[in-house]
């Protein structure tokens, strides 16, 4: 079964009922980090639980591209809303096999830092009942997943756990 989400604009990042932002340093320069984050999701071996995915269509990925991602048994279909290399990548969740949200937008920003980059991940959601039940633990759990992902990405890009 597939659950369709609302088609929300990028401004949803500022108006979502629930929103969390996490950041972490990465020792690689912003362009390498952006390339890894915007890459075909089948290459996201650094993100916990990601089991595959792809961009659909024949054109190079960019704004308007459709991205499919698999995380464990869940499948997500997303639309790229911003592709501002090397600093910003945003996508909206359009449909999923798990009833987590009525609307969801994720933003990844990458800023240059003295020892590489700082990655900031914003997760903006209008949650459905299943996610509402997880709200008390969501920030802690999502922060843990993000920090693990960034540690894994740092290892992949730089060969070390942290900058």
TAQUI-V890658 format. One record per residue. N is the residue number from 1. PHI is phi in whole degrees, 0 to 359 (none if undefined). OMEGA is omega in radians with two decimals (999 if undefined). Layout:
BEGIN
<<N;PHI;OMEGA> <N;PHI;OMEGA>>
END
This chain:
BEGIN
<<1;none;3.14> <2;245;3.10> <3;250;3.13> <4;272;3.12> <5;253;3.11> <6;295;3.06> <7;276;-3.08> <8;258;3.10> <9;281;-3.13> <10;298;3.11> <11;295;3.06> <12;304;3.10> <13;305;-3.14> <14;262;-3.06> <15;240;-3.11> <16;299;3.10> <17;302;3.10> <18;227;-3.10> <19;207;3.08> <20;228;3.09> <21;231;-3.14> <22;231;3.06> <23;220;-3.12> <24;204;3.08> <25;279;3.02> <26;226;-3.07> <27;285;-3.12> <28;274;3.11> <29;290;-3.05> <30;309;-3.10> <31;296;3.11> <32;290;3.12> <33;293;3.12> <34;301;3.14> <35;301;3.13> <36;291;-3.10> <37;287;-3.12> <38;270;-3.12> <39;292;3.03> <40;313;-3.07> <41;298;3.07> <42;293;3.12> <43;267;-3.11> <44;281;3.11> <45;295;-3.14> <46;280;-3.10> <47;266;-3.07> <48;306;3.05> <49;85;-3.13> <50;290;-3.07> <51;245;3.09> <52;157;3.12> <53;153;-3.13> <54;187;2.89> <55;270;3.10> <56;267;3.11> <57;87;-3.08> <58;261;-3.10> <59;284;3.03> <60;299;-3.12> <61;295;3.12> <62;180;3.14> <63;303;-3.13> <64;93;3.12> <65;296;3.06> <66;260;-3.12> <67;238;3.02> <68;250;-3.14> <69;223;3.07> <70;240;3.09> <71;233;-3.01> <72;60;3.14> <73;277;-3.08> <74;275;3.09> <75;240;-3.13> <76;236;3.02> <77;240;-2.99> <78;230;3.04> <79;243;3.09> <80;287;-3.10> <81;255;3.10> <82;214;3.13> <83;220;-3.07> <84;248;-3.10> <85;298;-0.03> <86;259;-2.95> <87;243;-3.03> <88;208;3.12> <89;221;-3.07> <90;228;3.03> <91;219;3.13> <92;250;3.05> <93;279;-3.12> <94;262;3.09> <95;203;-3.09> <96;207;3.08> <97;270;-3.14> <98;239;-3.09> <99;281;-3.08> <100;271;-2.95> <101;212;2.94> <102;272;3.08> <103;206;-3.13> <104;203;3.06> <105;228;3.07> <106;241;3.10> <107;236;3.04> <108;244;3.04> <109;241;-3.12> <110;231;3.13> <111;244;3.08> <112;293;3.11> <113;225;-3.09> <114;300;-3.14> <115;244;3.11> <116;129;-3.06> <117;215;2.92> <118;241;3.12> <119;258;3.11> <120;238;-3.14> <121;243;3.07> <122;249;-3.12> <123;241;-3.08> <124;247;-2.98> <125;218;2.87> <126;255;-2.95> <127;284;2.96> <128;269;-3.03> <129;307;-3.13> <130;300;3.14> <131;285;3.10> <132;304;3.13> <133;296;-3.12> <134;265;-3.05> <135;307;-3.13> <136;299;-3.11> <137;252;-3.04> <138;304;-3.10> <139;300;-3.13> <140;294;-3.12> <141;294;-3.14> <142;293;3.09> <143;298;3.12> <144;296;3.11> <145;298;3.14> <146;299;-3.13> <147;299;3.09> <148;295;3.12> <149;299;-3.12> <150;291;3.05> <151;297;3.12> <152;297;3.14> <153;294;3.11> <154;298;3.09> <155;297;-3.13> <156;297;-3.07> <157;276;-2.98> <158;234;3.14> <159;78;-3.13> <160;219;-3.10> <161;289;-3.10> <162;210;3.14> <163;291;999>>
END
